Amino acid sequence: MRWASRIFLALYAFALLIFLIGTFGWFGQETDPLSGVFLIPLGLPWNLLGDRLGLAGVAVGLLSPAINAGVLIWLAKRRRAT
């Protein structure tokens, strides 16, 4: 479980970096409205739930993968304790 949470955190950090680079045009990159598309599958099912509750926006898209990361870390700690 620790490896799964580490891999997920690395993918989340990479997707967040791509989002920031594409949104703010860092490193000479043109701004891209689809730069956050890699955060969507990492945040499932929480981004769908947030959309159905009317909470659609950038904050939901950025924080949904963080919920999944928290669940994975919690499961890894729980498994390590037993």
C-alpha positions in Angstrom: 0.0 0.0 0.0 2.9 2.4 0.6 4.0 2.0 -3.0 0.5 2.6 -4.3 0.3 5.8 -2.2 3.7 7.0 -3.3 3.0 6.3 -7.0 -0.3 8.1 -6.7 1.3 11.1 -5.0 3.9 11.3 -7.7 1.3 11.2 -10.4 -0.7 13.9 -8.6 2.3 16.1 -8.3 3.1 15.7 -12.0 -0.5 16.4 -13.0 -0.5 19.5 -10.8 2.7 20.7 -12.3 1.4 20.3 -15.8 -1.8 22.1 -14.8 0.2 25.1 -13.3 2.5 25.2 -16.3 -0.4 25.2 -18.8 -2.5 27.6 -16.8 0.1 30.3 -16.1 2.3 29.8 -19.2 5.4 29.1 -17.3 8.7 28.2 -19.2 7.4 29.9 -22.3 4.5 27.5 -22.7 1.3 28.9 -24.2 -1.7 28.9 -21.9 -3.9 25.8 -22.4 -7.4 25.4 -21.2 -7.1 21.6 -21.1 -4.0 21.5 -19.0 -5.9 20.2 -16.0 -7.3 17.2 -17.9 -4.8 14.8 -16.1 -6.3 15.7 -12.7 -9.7 14.4 -13.7 -9.0 10.6 -13.6 -7.0 11.0 -10.4 -9.9 12.7 -8.6 -12.6 10.2 -9.5 -15.2 9.7 -8.0 -15.0 12.9 -5.9 -15.0 15.3 -8.8 -18.2 13.7 -10.2 -19.8 14.0 -6.7 -18.7 17.6 -6.4 -20.2 18.3 -9.9 -23.5 16.7 -8.9 -23.6 18.8 -5.7 -23.1 22.0 -7.7 -19.5 22.5 -6.5 -17.9 22.5 -10.0 -14.8 24.6 -10.3 -11.1 24.7 -10.1 -10.9 24.0 -6.4 -12.9 20.8 -6.8 -10.7 19.7 -9.6 -7.5 20.4 -7.6 -8.7 18.9 -4.3 -10.4 15.8 -5.5 -7.1 13.9 -6.1 -6.0 15.0 -2.6 -8.9 13.2 -1.1 -7.9 10.0 -2.9 -4.3 10.5 -1.8 -5.5 10.9 1.8 -7.5 7.7 1.6 -4.5 5.8 0.2 -2.2 7.1 2.9 -4.7 6.3 5.6 -5.1 2.7 4.2 -1.3 2.3 4.1 -1.0 3.5 7.8 -3.8 1.3 8.8 -2.3 -1.8 7.1 1.1 -1.1 8.7 -0.4 -0.8 12.2 -2.0 -4.3 12.0 
